[in-house]
């Protein structure tokens, strides 16, 4: 039976999650050189168009329709049979289409996260083909396996409240593969300050705001689980942002705005899979942990191994997702959410092993799938712009427009 409050809540949450993709556009766009900002904005916005169509035509059906353990069927292609009555298998108090459109926003932002790894050097045509293939071959199967009825990982007892596996581990590993496959940007020093830090801060603020829809909305009802998810989301983001600022202060001599927002986003990513299963103390521990490990990955490991994850998509989202999924295995409590599972610290070590297995499976699947897709697209059309176009910038060479009147 439809509940008006739950329906309104999920629709508002859906709009908030959609806003995260333009927020990501500003977050990423401010970090790149000024000759490439429109390229990043265009990539984020075109994903809203391409995946918005892919999802209603095929993606939702492949992700959530009855199928096998690995992929859904095409029974719901074009939203056939996805009506305005609830589908109790996923959400009993909201229209089926409300659940569908909420999930659509996750399908949009997930491939957008990968943009941070290959910023400033991928052809726009190749980007379009890669994104569409990745949605079909990587995102939809992983979504079905984790969240779809009969999915392999779901049947094993894996818990992912709002997308730590489906979104952050999945996209983070794809980002690392893309960064390694495309190679470094040409004529680019190891570290460059964001060309427009206020844009990046604006994007971080929009992401933090949208994350309340991302996590609290995943309760799919206006209830206590949603409230808890909202509270721990804010708490983890705050703890991680403060921790990163303090590490920055100790390591570099000054606390930076860029470091603070990087930490906050890492904390928000890490709490995502756990938001419906843990309280505020675990949320604080998760936030502190992800900034400690994330800073090490971004400030030390990346430069040690000299790979060009341009905007730290792997270091923030991939690492954040992995930490959050494993932390769920440690801290989850049925006392907080009776529909969940107790974690290791609540007497259930088996659940931690299940979560660890899910991380390893997703890492392997996303790594292999992303590499194969990049290889195919590269053979068909080439994935990387030529040296001249890269020097001029993607704004002019890929889109024939500029964000500013003077280029640097």
HELIX and SHEET records of a PDB file:
HELIX    1   1 UNK A    4  UNK A   29  1                                  26    
HELIX    2   2 UNK A   34  UNK A   36  5                                   3    
HELIX    3   3 UNK A   37  UNK A   54  1                                  18    
HELIX    4   4 UNK A   55  UNK A   59  3                                   5    
HELIX    5   5 UNK A   60  UNK A   64  1                                   5    
HELIX    6   6 UNK A   77  UNK A   79  5                                   3    
HELIX    7   7 UNK A   96  UNK A  118  1                                  23    
HELIX    8   8 UNK A  124  UNK A  134  1                                  11    
HELIX    9   9 UNK A  135  UNK A  139  3                                   5    
HELIX   10  10 UNK A  140  UNK A  147  1                                   8    
HELIX   11  11 UNK A  152  UNK A  156  1                                   5    
HELIX   12  12 UNK A  164  UNK A  169  3                                   6    
HELIX   13  13 UNK A  170  UNK A  182  1                                  13    
HELIX   14  14 UNK A  197  UNK A  216  1                                  20    
HELIX   15  15 UNK A  217  UNK A  219  5                                   3    
HELIX   16  16 UNK A  224  UNK A  252  1                                  29    
HELIX   17  17 UNK A  257  UNK A  271  1                                  15    
HELIX   18  18 UNK A  272  UNK A  274  5                                   3    
HELIX   19  19 UNK A  280  UNK A  296  1                                  17    
HELIX   20  20 UNK A  297  UNK A  301  3                                   5    
HELIX   21  21 UNK A  302  UNK A  305  1                                   4    
HELIX   22  22 UNK A  313  UNK A  318  3                                   6    
HELIX   23  23 UNK A  319  UNK A  331  1                                  13    
HELIX   24  24 UNK A  344  UNK A  346  5                                   3    
HELIX   25  25 UNK A  349  UNK A  381  1                                  33    
HELIX   26  26 UNK A  387  UNK A  392  1                                   6    
HELIX   27  27 UNK A  394  UNK A  399  1                                   6    
END                                                                             
